[in-house]
Amino acid sequence: MDPVAWLLGLGSLLVFGIIVVHLLAALVLIIPTWRICTRAGFSGALSLFHLVPLIGPFIVMGVLAFTDWPNGEAPPGKR
């Protein structure tokens, strides 16, 4: 068997595995982030930024951390 073909096959399998792991992790994060965004008054679709590799979760965290929430913060008795 040709070593180059073997390495190409192994590399494509590795890329496929990385994509699958990324999508699974993003799906696990999308559901709770969607609920947080809707309770804060943002569109739940903001949580779909988790699908963007590497910087997506940082975009979501930045928006939630550094912008004013349309629904305001929870009153002291509801925390």
N, C-alpha and C positions, 0 to 999 in steps of 0.2 A: 504494500500500500504506500502511496506517495505521502511523504511527511507533510508537504504543504497542504494537501487536501485534508489531512487529519487535523492540522492546526486551524484551518479555516472552518471546519465543521465544529471543532471545540469552541472556537471564538464565537460563532453564530449561536451555539447553544448557550454560551455564557451571556450574550446580549439578550437572548430570549428570556433567560432566567431573571436577569436584572429587571427587564420590563415587567414581568409577571409579579415580582416582589414589589416593585414600585406601585403597580396598580392595586395590589391587595392592601398595601399600607395606606394608599390614598383613600380607598373605599372605607377602610376602618376609621379614618379621620373625618371623612366627609359628613357622616351622619351626625355625630355630636357637634361638629362645627356648624352645620346647617341650623340646628336647634339654638345654638348660642347666638348666631347671627339674627335669627328671626325674633328671639326674645329681646335682643338689643335694639331692634328696629331696622336692621339692615336686611337686604334681600338675602335669602338663603343661598342663592346662586353664588354668592361670594365664596362659599366653601369649595366650589369647584376649582378654585385656584390650587387646591392640593394636587390636582392632576398635572400641574406644570412642574417638571423635574427641578429639583434643587432649590429654586427660589419661591415656589408657590406657597408653601407653608409660611415663609417669612412675610410674604405679601399679606396674607390673611392676618397674621399676628400683628403686623404693623398697622393695618387698618383698625383692628379692634383695640389696639393699645393707644394709638395716637390721634384718633378722631373722636369728636363728640358723638355720643350715641343718640340717635333720634328719640328713643324712648326714655332717655335719661338713665341715671344709675338707680339701683334699687334703694328704697328707703331703709333707714337703719334697722327697722324691725323685721325686714324680710330677708336679711342676709343669712 
